Amino acid sequence: MNKPKIWLSSPHMGGREQHYVNEAFEANWVAPLGPNVTGFELDLESYLGDTHHVAALSSGTAALHLGLILLNVRPGDEVICQSMTFSASANPIAYLGAIPVFVDSESETWNICPIALEEAIVDRIAKGKKPKAIIAVHLYGMPFKVKEVMAVAQKYDIPVLEDSAEALGSTYHGKKCGTFGQLAALSFNGNKIITTSGGGALVTSTKVDKEKTVFLATQARDAAPHYQHSEIGYNYRLSNICAGIGRGQMEVLDDHVALRRKMHDFYKNLFSSIDGVTVFSEPNEHYFSNHWLSCIVIDANQTNGVTSEKLRLAMEAENIECRPLWKPMHLQPIFEKYPYYGGKISENLFLNGLCLPSGSNLSDQDRARITDLINDVFKN
Ligand SMILES: *Cc1c(COP(=O)(O)O)cnc(C)c1O
């Protein structure tokens, strides 16, 4: 197979990243602190809005882990988590010996269903335990139903930890994703909309929470000349080298959002004449997705038997990467024993959906190959 690979989502450098990395080398700031870490945090704070604080960390998973610790989640506590997501949303619950309670999605944003969420909370309280936190995800960059979800959370006074790993640059009613929950996690993994090769951040509403996050992320050292510890710490800080990449990437974030949205428009146009395929799109003008990944759902009754798996295999044969949607956590072998609330929305999305190549660095030639193949698979 000689055709070059078209990736689902690959790193896309803007050009200035190496400048910041070189600065770090020249000053010998090759450490988990330094001017790039501070600069990257300031860039993110000004991007998200002045009232928020950002602690740069080694991964989005680390951000979720420390977020749950800040929310005082302890062994045996219950934490509600959107079922349809990447496992990294749920794993930190298990790291803490807490119990995940999974909730189905609704069909408009594919994110946590506010009705199923309230059912879950009411039932867990009736069973004797009020959930300690809610993890809601903006999947594929699509904002969850913020107003409805936050209303349920406030009614029962349960904090929301927003998993905004996929949604940097998305907005809801003009407000940035990552600023709705008491805390929010961002990811800069290699496949995300911007990358530091690996990295993440915890967005906090208060300076005190940011300071606590940095304290925990740097081994929880007490103020003393020797190494003194009164709490368990973690080694979760972002390196100054990776943060340099992040500073360069922040300069092109808005361009990347525009280019990902153009990929979504490309698929909307491509599938407009193909029956049985729905391109995942914002439910109304109050939602603005960064369209980190462009996704479709296929109704095989209307496509002469073309299923999402058939399309995926045809793409794979042409060296074009596609992936099924996230498999819900309540269907995962490691998590299936935990409580689940809702129906089969997320399960059906998983069975019939597909993520398509979505990178901000795809070329006209790449799009032409994708167009030819899709037209070929759906012809007749
Ligand atoms: C990528 C991702 C994470 C984890 O981020 P890492 O930086 O890879 O640890 C968490 N949640 C969701 C929804 C993600 O897509």
The ligand as an SDF file (V2000), in Angstrom:
LIG
                    3D

 15 15  0  0  0  0  0  0  0  0999 V2000
   -8.0460   13.0720   25.6300 C   0  0  0  0  0  0  0  0  0  0  0  0
   -9.1270   13.0100   26.6350 C   0  0  0  0  0  0  0  0  0  0  0  0
   -8.8470   12.9500   28.0160 C   0  0  0  0  0  0  0  0  0  0  0  0
   -7.4830   12.7210   28.5770 C   0  0  0  0  0  0  0  0  0  0  0  0
   -6.5000   13.5930   28.2260 O   0  0  0  0  0  0  0  0  0  0  0  0
   -4.9690   13.1030   28.2220 P   0  0  0  0  0  0  0  0  0  0  0  0
   -4.2310   14.3790   28.0620 O   0  0  0  0  0  0  0  0  0  0  0  0
   -4.8060   12.1750   27.0590 O   0  0  0  0  0  0  0  0  0  0  0  0
   -4.6880   12.4390   29.5230 O   0  0  0  0  0  0  0  0  0  0  0  0
   -9.9070   12.9860   28.9000 C   0  0  0  0  0  0  0  0  0  0  0  0
  -11.1640   13.0540   28.4670 N   0  0  0  0  0  0  0  0  0  0  0  0
  -11.4820   13.0910   27.1630 C   0  0  0  0  0  0  0  0  0  0  0  0
  -12.9060   13.1850   26.7660 C   0  0  0  0  0  0  0  0  0  0  0  0
  -10.4720   13.0490   26.2010 C   0  0  0  0  0  0  0  0  0  0  0  0
  -10.7890   13.0440   24.9010 O   0  0  0  0  0  0  0  0  0  0  0  0
  1  2  1  0
  2  3  1  0
  2 14  2  0
  3  4  1  0
  3 10  2  0
  4  5  1  0
  5  6  1  0
  6  7  2  0
  6  8  1  0
  6  9  1  0
 10 11  1  0
 11 12  2  0
 12 13  1  0
 12 14  1  0
 14 15  1  0
M  END
$$$$
